[in-house]
């Protein structure tokens, strides 16, 4: 979980969630009577503050591990007189990012702002503990918040720091509390001035993963591991992201914090009759002595009603907080699954498109090859036909030429023979003895 963001006014959409049957719907008369009869004005044991739902926008939970949140814890410390003081209703957020070696510790609670008439008008005030100021953190699993209590012991996370925590309040506000949360405000102001205190963790918040993370925190900030300590997580310590974006500031205790009375305002005093003095007032005959109730009885009744309603509201807020976490987890899971589905569909479409293109190219290549084959066969056939015709024509022409040459040779031979005979006859000579010789 991340640090809560509390709105500064009643109509802001980021103000603390209030359940339908929460404190806003408690009759105002009970609130006023409780404010007038509150016996714990100056005490720090105050349980009137609601559980504030965490805002995941303050810090990125995907990169921070562990990220621990504990609600409704008890805190003890020593005052100036070395007396142990105790306060309930303090919430703790621990940010530890092992990847970036950064961390931050936040103590916070809800204060009913003085001067506001709106029901449920509260502001969250923080105590920031930077890791650079931590001397040591120890984890004690066997301590009890109250030795005389029969409740099971709580685990205690003890802080020893070299610098007082930073008190964070809304910008421009003077922190003054109504009676119902004045004790809690005084406790926070006291914690802002100490350097050693113990946080007794609510046992209902302890789970095995949280136990492991707590041991990891105690090991990292032990006295034996003073080297390579985490630094401040700048993102989680950003004051501008608090209070619905209005931003917070480090309080000046002398300027921004109103003076808290040391003692609670007592009801108007009245003169009691002195011992032995007879009162002039007489009780009615039909009055019942057992029906008279002292202011203490009324206070106990109002406290009982208030505690019961606070318990109901706390359970509702815790349940809603858990539901919100589960819903956010499911939404993130659905978003991731939709993104994966989108990627798969896109990849499938790309594969189908590529396959379709390949099939089209294959079909076109087959058509082209078939066409080329047909055209080639027709061309070869035409060439063969033309070659046959050409050969036949050439043979015919050659034969005709041979015949013609034969005739010409015959004619030429006859002419040559005839001319040769004529020449021989002309050149014939007669011998003297009368013989005739022919030169052939």
C-alpha angles and dihedrals in degrees: 000000000000132000117289121252113212122195122235098224138033099252096052113116092222098057118124114292113254119197120232092251095036132115094296090070096047110109110267091229090068091052092050093045091048091049090052095044101037107136094190101062094127098030123096096218096098125153101173097101122100128233107259117220114237121245112223091201094078096068137016107248093192093070101036122083127202102022107175129183126185122186129206101008130166121240128199130189142155120260128211091280092052091250118144113245126196135202133179131201097049116142125210130204120186120195117191121166109186092185095062094024092235133131146164136194122214129191114187145160139175121261125195103233115236116235096029117115094189114111115248092012103160140154128205117230120196138205109208116204111192117209092232089066096050114108095179142335120207130188119215116188098184105055127110122213091223120025093207094050121104092210118112116272120266129223111252125214106198120201125202111183135174095216130045116254119265113249109221121199135164115283114269096008129126108215108233120150135209119243094264094063101023092105091053091049091051089051092052091047089051091050089051088064101047133078100198125054141137129230113210102205122224105255092216088066095054115108131162094258091047091048090054091049092048090054088049091053092048091048094049093048098039121125090249093059102055094139127083092013117176119265127223115292100235093199095054092042093053105125093194091070094059128097098026093308095309090108134225136243139207106266123238101221093210095047111027100037121074119227110267115214115245092222130034120256107264123215117259112288122240133199112257117204112261120251109281094014113128116228118228091215118096127203117241114253094235094047119114117226092205091060093067111102125193123226088254091061090050090049091051090049093050091045091051092050091045093048092048093050091045090052091051092048092046092053091047092049092047090049092048090047090054091046090050091052092048092046092049090049091049092046090051090048092049091048091051092047092049090050091050090048090049090051091048092049091047091049091046091050090049091050092047091048092049091047091049091050091049091050091049091049091048092050092048091048090050091050091048093048092048091049092048091050092051093046091047092050091049090047093048090048091050090048091050092049092048091046091052091049091047093049092048091049092047091048090050092048091047092049091048090048092048091051090047091049090049092054091046091049091050092049092046092048092050091049092048092049091047093048091046092052091048090051093049092049092050091049094047114128131203120228122232093241086056098260118138119219124193119206107214 
